Amino acid sequence: MKKVDVFLVNAFSANGAGGNAAGVVLHADNLSNEEKLQIAQAVGYSETAFVVEEDEADFALSFFTVTGEVDFCGHATLAAFSTMYREGVVTEGEYVQRTKAGLLAVTVGANGHVVMAQKLPECLGVFEYEAVSGLIGVDAAALASTQLPVEVISTGLPDMIVPVPQGYLDRLKVNERLLSDFCKDHGVVSLHAFELFEESGSVTASCRNFAPLFGIPEESATGSASGALACYLSRYLNGGRSGCFTFEQGRAMNCTSLISASVDYNGSDVAKVRVGGFSEQIGRQRLSV
């Protein structure tokens, strides 16, 4: 039996509260994928990150839900690098992580703030409002009133970005069975719904993320989808210009998180996508596999 220490971390916390819980296992080089899945299931969080040594990058990270491995996870990346910073594995500076989504840069600030690069956006298709109306219990006409499209965008994982009018977000009624079937049929990981705040506020949008196909009914902070949403807003609201955004997520779960995101353009093309935030360690668990 192997003894494994798992750090329990809330990623994208706001003033020490809220955030999305992730497990983090450092020095995971001797763990098989089967053992990683066992650990992720025992921890029970939406994702657990496993950090190993890597020849062509500073570290390699793999991510497991309770049902299997996923290519990338933003909040677990934040949790992992925040943990390495607290444990003295890394210091302030620039790092490169290898993931199944590719080689991605991570910046660790002196205050523990972590900013991670994401893949440049892939726009994978648009859905009619009628196709998603029944998934979240919002009339298609209400969705259409936003005058914004329902679009699948990937900055590491294919997330379906769904705009809803102000006042609708907290009242969504997600049909998990239908949404799971929809995601499976269309190769989508999650439905990421958002409502815009007033322009004068410090928060750009409030969000909710649902990925029942992967055992996640709802999560309170989603790094990958935040990058996709930032690309979406930079195109449809900023007219294809660079911009910085702040997203609130988890309000409906009484676990409000804050996520920063930025998009840089080079001419008409996206050149960089970055997502950042803070995390808080909430515990530690020793498991045997």
N, C-alpha and C positions, 0 to 999 in steps of 0.2 A: 504493500500500500504506500502511495506517495502522500505526503503531507503538503498541503498547498495553502498559502496565506492569500486571502482575497481582501482587498481594500474596498470598502463600501463608500461611494462618493456621490454627492448630489452635484450634477453638472449644470451650468447656466443658472446658478443660484443668484438671487437678488438680495443684496445686503445681508448675506448670511442665511437667508431663508429660501424656501422654494427649490426649484431645480428639478432635474430628472435623474433618478438614481441609476448608477451603473456599477458593475463590479469591475475591478482591475486586478489582474495577476501579473506581477513583474517576474522576470527571469523564468519565463514559461517554455524555455527551449526543449525541455525533456517531456513535454506533454503532447500526447497524440490528439487528433481531432475528436476522437471518441471521448477522451478524458476531458477535453475542453467543453464539450457539450454537456457532459455529466456535471461539471462545475457550474456552468451557466444555468442548468436546470435546478441545481441545489440552491444557488443564489436567488434565482427567481425574478431577477430584474429583466427589463426589456432587452438589454444587451450587457454582455461582459466582454471586456477587452483583454487580450493576452499579448504581452510584450516580449519579444525575443531579440537576440542579437542579429545583425544583418551586415553582410559584407559590402553591399552597394549603397547602403543608406545608414543612417544613424541607428534606426530601429525598424523592425517589422512588426506590424500590429494585425491581429486577426480579431474578428468580432463574431460572437455567438449569441443568438437569441435562445429561448427555451426550446425552439423547434429545429434550429440548425444554424449554419454559418451564413452571414451576409457579407457583401463585398466591402461595405464601409459603414461607419456609424459616427456621426459628428459628436454627439454628447459623450460617447464612450472614449473618443479620441481626446476630448477636453479633459475628461476624468483621468485618463492615463497620464497625460503630460503634467497635469496638476499634481498628481500623486508622485511622479518621478521628481518633480521640482521640490515637493515637501520632503521627500526621502533622500534628497541630495544626489540623485542619479543624474539630473541635469541642472544647469544653472541658467541664468538669464541668457538668451541668445537664440540663434536660428538652428533648426534641425530639419531633417528630412525623414519621413516615415514611408515605408513601403506597405501598401495595402493592396487588396485585390482590385481596387479602383485606380491603382497606379501609384507613382511616387509623388508625395504631397508634402509641401513645406509646412512647418509649424514654428511659430514664434512664441517664446516664453518671456514675459515681461518681469521686471524686478519685483512687481507687486503680486506676481502669481497669475496675472491675466494671460490667457492663452488664446492665440489667434491661429487658425488653421486654414491653409489654402484648400480649395476644393477644385475638382476638375472643371474645365471650362464647360459651359452649359450645352447640352444637347436638347433641342426642342423636338419632342417625339410624337406630337400630334395634338389635335384639338377635338374636344367632344361637344356635342350639342347639349344645351341645358337640360333637355328632356332625358338625356341618358344618365344624368347624375342626380336629378331631382328626387327620385325615389330612394336613393342611397342615404340621403341625409334629411329627408322629410321637409324639404323646402320647395315650394311651387316653382316651376320653371320660369314663370313670368317674373317672379321676385329675383331669381338669379340673373335673368336677362336685364333687369333694371340697373344692374351695376355697370353695364356697358363694357364689361371686361370678359375675356374669354376663359373657358375652362381648358387648361393646357397641361400636358405632361412634360415636365422638364427634369432632366437629370444633371446634377453636379456630382454624381457618384452613385446615386440611386434614382430610379424613375419615380418621381412624386407627382401626383395629380393636383395642380393648384386650382382651388375652387373659390372664387370671390362670392361673398354673401353680403347683403345690405346691412347697414348698421342696425344693431338691435336683434339680429337673427342668430349670431354666433353661439350664444349661450343656450339657445333653444333648439339646437340641432337634435334630431332624433335619428341616430345612425342605425340602419339595418345591417348588423354585422354579417349575417349570412349572405345577403345580396352583395355587400361590399367585398367580402372575401371572394365570391364567385367572379365579380367584376374585375378585381385586381388580378386574379388568376387568368382570366380570359384575355386580358389586355396587357399582361406583363408589367403591372404597376405595383409598387411596394406599398404606397400609402395614399390616402386622401388628405390633403393639407388645405383646410378651409381658413379663410381670413376675412376680417372686416377692417376697413381703414379707419384710422383716427383722424381727428381734425388736423389740418396741416400745421397749426401753430403748436401742437403738442410735442413732447419729447419722444413719444412712442409713435412709430409709423403705423403699425397694424397689430391687432390682436389675433392670435392663431389657435387652431386646434388641429391635432394630427391623429389619424386613425389608421391602424395597420392590422386589422384582425386576422388577415391571412397568415401573418407571422406571429400570432399569439399576443398581439398588442392591441387591446380594445381602444385605448387612448394613452398618449404619453404627454408629459408636461413640458418637454423641451426637445426639439428635433433639429439637430445641426444641419444635416444634409438638406432637408426640406427648406430650411431658412436660407441657405445659399441659393436654392432654386427660386424661392420667392423673391429674393433680392434681384436676381436676374430678370424675373418676370416684371417686377415693378420698375426697374431701370429702363426696360423697353417700353412698357405701356403707359407709365406715368411720367418718366423722366425724358422721354423722347430719344432713348438710346444714348444717354449721357451717363458719366460716372456718378455714383452716389453712395451715401452711407445711410443705413437704416437701423432702427431698433425695433425688435419684435418682442411682444409679450405673449407668453404661452402658458397654459396650465391654469388659467383663472377659473374655469369651470370645474377644475379638480381641487380647488382650494390649495393650489401649489404653484403660485405664480413664478414664472421664470423670465429672465431677460436675456436676449440674444442680440448681439451686434453683428451686422453684416455689411459688407461693402463690395461694390463692383467697379472695376476700372476698365475703361474703354481705350483702345488704340484705334483711332478713326471710328469706323462703324462696327468694329469687332470687339467682343469682350476679351480683355487681356488677363484679368485676375478676378477671382472670386474668393472672398475671405469671410470667415465666420469666427466670432470670438465670445469669450465670457469668462466668468469666475466659477470656482467650484468649492465645495465644502466637504471634508471627510466626515462621515457620520458613523463609521464603525469599522470593524475588522473581523473577519471570520476565518477560522482554520477548518479546512475540509480534508477528507481522505478520499483518494480515488485509486 
